[in-house]
Amino acid sequence: MLSTGGNEVDEAVASAVALLRPAVDRNWAEVKAGPVDWSCRKTAEHIVIDLVIYASRLAGRTESAYVPLNISLDSTYSGAPTDDKDINEGILEVITATGALLTAAIRTAPRDARAFHPAPYRSANREGFAAMGIAEVLLHAHDMADGLGLLPYEPPAHLAEFVLTRIFPSVRPGPDHWQTLLWAAGRADLPGRARPTRWHWTNNLVLDTERLRLEGVTPAAAADLSAGGTGGFDWIEGGPFEGTRDAAGMVAKAYQAGVHRPEFGLYVLVRREDDRAVGGMGFHGAPDEDGKAEVGYDLAEQARGNGYATEALRALAGWALARDDVRSLFATVEPHNTPSQAVITRVGFTPVSEEGEVGEDGLRAYELRG
């Protein structure tokens, strides 16, 4: 069963606090935090701010970029400690407390909960917020440890893997998940790879229709689906169908090879009325040099005959053909599969060859141009 990330947030916070505690007697306000342009004190404050904002957005299902919060670590109030050790111990307690807030928001959020996050698709689900919180804690604890002379630091590898497989879907995994995450965030070198100079999280894309949500499948969910799991979705009886599991396997292989383009991967079709998954739809890969991309889909048998495939394909085709890098969509259908032929015809696909003619693979080809 896929984790939603609450336990991992707790573990990441505990790991970071244990790392930093040996340096609580230092003046964190006067020590630069490794590669960032902040002091260790300012970096710790940044961790706290992100944990609070992520928790509040997810708990409140915030849809706006504007969150009227003003958060700071205040050591000027009456009776505040003046000793560096007491101040820094208090900071670690605040990091622990705000980490617990994010964990609580993750554990109580329903599966379909989403809230605002800017990059790149304007929202994230509970796993996305967990991954972002873990990344903020681990990466900035590493920055502080760098400045305080506490390196090397090796957090549990599965925490870095959680982050990579949720919000770095285009990054080819390496044998060391932590070093790969440090590289992806511009903090370390990896043999044979140029260090990135710009980077951001990539939460999964979701496309809405009247009755459905097309939810982009992360590498973590794809691996689970291809191995016989649910991918974190609540499927109707008979789902996921064989084609969805095969497509998930394609996504998992592309991710391992470092060629996965998440927006041109697999989407699970989820009914909005009851949050039940009914099928899968997506691309066989990114568009080629001519701007052509191939699409495929299937539904669980109990979901067929309701127009779900037509509704979802219209949305996916409209999204794809509105892009500059897609000029046409391509699909192949078995000659005897008249329901599938009806779906793509309703969406506007037309036969590539003469009526009744099939290719060498025994399939009929259809195309939809932008």
Salt bridges, closest charged atoms under 4 A:
ASP10 OD2 - ARG107 NH2 3.13
GLU11 OE1 - HIS158 NE2 2.91
GLU45 OE2 - LYS42 NZ 3.44
ASP50 OD2 - HIS46 NE2 2.80
GLU89 OE1 - ARG21 NE 3.42
GLU127 OE1 - ARG166 NE 2.92
GLU136 OE1 - HIS46 NE2 3.38
GLU136 OE1 - HIS140 NE2 3.16
ASP143 OD2 - HIS140 ND1 3.03
ASP143 OD2 - ARG187 NH2 2.83
GLU161 OE1 - HIS177 NE2 3.89
ASP189 OD1 - ARG195 NE 3.04
ASP208 OD1 - ARG272 NH1 3.08
GLU215 OE2 - ARG111 NH2 2.74
GLU215 OE2 - ARG213 NE 3.02
ASP234 OD2 - ARG276 NE 3.44
GLU263 OE2 - ARG261 NE 3.35
GLU263 OE2 - ARG323 NH2 3.69
GLU273 OE2 - ARG271 NE 3.90
ASP274 OD2 - ARG271 NH2 2.68
ASP275 OD1 - ARG111 NH2 2.83
ASP275 OD1 - ARG213 NH2 2.52
GLU294 OE1 - HIS284 ND1 3.52
GLU311 OE1 - ARG211 NE 2.67
ASP325 OD2 - ARG261 NH2 3.30
ASP325 OD1 - ARG323 NE 2.89
GLU334 OE1 - HIS336 NE2 3.12
GLU367 OE2 - ARG369 NH2 3.61
